Amino acid sequence: MTVAAPCVAFGLLLLATPGVLDSVEFSTMLTMGVVLVAVGVREIWARRFAPHVPVND
């Protein structure tokens, strides 16, 4: 999952970028939604589920 979450987010961002795939073209609102989902996938993984190193104070 540590590798998959950023890759999924990157794939969604590529999908939403105009001109990357000729067969896919989203409306403005759908593009914004796909970008927000991509950012959300990455942030939720990074802030909630990703393994972390405990800090010793």
N, C-alpha and C positions, 0 to 999 in steps of 0.2 A: 504493500500500500504506500510505502514511503516514496517509491518511484512512480507508481501508477497515478496517484492524485495529481501531481504536477503535469504529468503527461496528458491526462484527460483534460485538464484545464488548458494546456497548450493546444491540444487538438480542437477544443471548442473555439479558442481564439482564432486559430487558423481557419476554421469553418466560417467564422463570422467576418473575416477580413475580405473585403471585396477584391475580386480578381485572382484570388488564390485558386479556387476551384471554379471552372467555367460553368459547371452544371448547377451550382448552388448560388442563389442570390436571395438574400433576406430583405424584408422591409426594414425600415429604420427601427421601429419598435421591437421587432423580433431580434435584430442584431444587438440592440441594447440588452434585451433579456438574456441572450446567449452569453454575452460578455459578463453580465452580472452573475450568472450561474457559474461560469468558469472561475471568476474571482472568488465566489463563495465556496466552491469545491476546494480550492487551494487554501483559502484562509481557515475554513472549518477544520481541514486536516491538520494544518500547521499549528493551529492554536488549541485544538481540543484533543485530537487523537494521536498526533505524532509522538514518537518516543522522545524523551528528553533526559538530559543529565541532571540529576538532583544537585542543588546548590547547597553547599555546607557553609553555614554562617557561623 
